[in-house]
Structure formats: structure tokens, C-alpha cells
Amino acid sequence: MRITSKGQVTIPIEIREKTGLLPHTEVKFEVVDGKAYIERKEGGTAKVDAIAKMKGRATIKMTTDEIMRLTRG
């Protein structure tokens, strides 16, 4: 893995999935004994966390349009 000229790296999907680092999740960095650590920043990610917890739990096979028609009447 390489750091870009802008100081960016791509976190592999396996790591993002195992740690819950979803798009728009705020993170923070910490340096301990010369090693850099990244972790989810507390607060501000409640919506992202709620969506992640619900992912894949639907039991009814409906499209988004069908659900919207049903809820709007």
C-alpha cells in the first residue's frame, strides 16, 4: 500500500467491513510509540451505524419504489 502525494491511502474493504468504517464515518488518528492508529471518532455517526446494523436484515423482497408507494399510500 502506498501513500498518495496528497497523503491519502485506501483502506482495504476487508478492514472497513470488519471495523465498521463505512463511507462518511469520521475517524481519528493517534500515534503511540511511533505507530499510527486509526479508529472511528465517537459521536456524529449514529445514522451511519444504524444503517449498517440494518443492512441485509430485510425479509420482504420489495423494490424501493414499491416500499415508497406502500408508505405514501
C-alpha positions as CSV (number, residue, x, y, z in Angstrom):
1,M,0.0,0.0,0.0
2,R,1.3,3.5,-0.8
3,I,0.5,7.0,0.4
4,T,-0.5,9.3,-2.4
5,S,1.1,12.7,-3.0
6,K,-1.9,14.1,-1.1
7,G,-1.2,11.9,1.9
8,Q,-4.1,9.6,1.2
9,V,-4.4,5.8,1.5
10,T,-7.2,3.5,0.6
11,I,-8.4,1.3,3.5
12,P,-9.0,-2.2,2.1
13,I,-12.6,-3.3,2.1
14,E,-12.0,-6.2,4.4
15,I,-10.7,-3.9,7.1
16,R,-13.5,-1.4,6.6
17,E,-16.1,-4.1,6.9
18,K,-14.5,-5.7,10.0
19,T,-14.2,-2.4,11.7
20,G,-17.4,-0.7,10.6
21,L,-15.6,2.1,8.8
22,L,-18.3,3.0,6.3
23,P,-18.4,5.9,3.9
24,H,-18.8,9.2,5.7
25,T,-17.7,7.7,9.0
26,E,-15.5,10.2,10.9
27,V,-12.2,8.8,12.1
28,K,-9.3,10.0,14.2
29,F,-5.6,9.1,14.2
30,E,-3.4,8.5,17.2
31,V,0.3,8.0,17.3
32,V,1.6,5.7,20.0
33,D,5.3,4.7,20.3
34,G,5.9,5.8,16.7
35,K,2.9,3.7,15.3
36,A,-0.2,5.4,13.8
37,Y,-3.6,4.0,14.7
38,I,-6.9,4.9,13.1
39,E,-10.3,4.5,14.9
40,R,-13.8,5.6,14.5
41,K,-14.4,9.0,16.0
42,E,-17.1,8.9,18.8
43,G,-20.3,10.7,18.1
44,G,-21.7,12.0,14.8
45,T,-22.0,8.6,13.2
46,A,-25.3,7.4,14.6
47,K,-27.1,7.4,11.3
48,V,-24.3,5.5,9.6
49,D,-24.2,3.0,12.4
50,A,-28.0,2.5,12.4
51,I,-27.9,1.8,8.6
52,A,-25.0,-0.6,8.9
53,K,-26.8,-2.6,11.6
54,M,-29.9,-2.9,9.4
55,K,-28.1,-3.9,6.2
56,G,-29.2,-7.3,5.0
57,R,-32.0,-7.8,7.5
58,A,-35.0,-7.2,5.3
59,T,-37.1,-10.3,4.8
60,I,-39.6,-8.8,2.3
61,K,-38.4,-8.7,-1.3
62,M,-39.7,-5.3,-2.4
63,T,-38.0,-2.6,-4.5
64,T,-37.5,0.9,-3.1
65,D,-40.3,2.2,-5.4
66,E,-42.7,-0.4,-4.1
67,I,-41.9,0.4,-0.5
68,M,-42.4,4.2,-1.2
69,R,-45.8,3.6,-2.8
70,L,-46.8,1.5,0.1
71,T,-45.8,4.0,2.7
72,R,-47.1,7.0,0.9
73,G,-50.5,5.4,0.1
